[in-house]
């Protein structure tokens, strides 16, 4: 089954990126011919969402290797420099570092000589993408197990953890697509997600195109929606999950989790295993990206005002009912991930 969306696609001599800054008004694709352009696309959120950032970065390294080979330059050092550059683009989503670590492993593997390297790197980037697509389908399957058994299901989500944020299926939205495909009536409430509006621009766009009813609300309205018990459950994505289950996701997620707890509505995180960072013990240790004041003050902010603009917050594990992954619905201390801890 091919995925509904292709936010990142490798073409012969470039990486095609669906420019998410332009949605929903325009469907524009960037053609990134070098790693600098890929890094810029990640930094400016043309491509965003933890898994999609990792996929784009993996292809960025592969592109740099191909370009170096074509120019007769040293492939290994070009690919290493590309990886160094990509590591600086965004700090919070661990999938970026996960994907780059995989590319590094190929680079450091003495088995591939210079001629084989571009092919090996391309194969690894393709694998990162293919595994993400398979993961999305598995998350969809496991996610359905936390839905009410029958009747219409109504889900609140925050930010965009859909096809656009991944290889094409999504994480938080994957079970919603699966429920809809199986003929179940499903309705989604999408928080607007200030300041960059990933909810109203991206989540609403992709769900509407899939024929799934979607209602946008301002971020300040989610506590009221939950308090009135208008949804059955909350599902959000994640950018990094610490070993104790504390979960970093788009700013505003924590407030939704608090309101869900108060209302007695289950709050789930859906994410691939690659979003777990077992080397980070707790949420307070997760690096949080701070973005510029213009994102907050643009529009009607009073001139001279300062802005507080963290891009992510950390929801404490105790507010989370379960972590929906490709290996099932997990809970701390995540015994299923024990072998990874040894890495
Ligand atoms: O700043 P963004 O748009 O990259 O933030 C994205 C999120 O917070 C998503 O919820 C998260 O990356 C999970 S995407 C499957």
Boltz pocket constraint, residues with backbone or C-beta under 6 A from the ligand:
constraints:
  - pocket:
      binder: B
      contacts: [[A, 45], [A, 47], [A, 48], [A, 49], [A, 50], [A, 51], [A, 93], [A, 158], [A, 159], [A, 160], [A, 161], [A, 162], [A, 165], [A, 166], [A, 170], [A, 171], [A, 172], [A, 198], [A, 236], [A, 237], [A, 238], [A, 239], [A, 249], [A, 250], [A, 251], [A, 270], [A, 311]]
      max_distance: 6.0
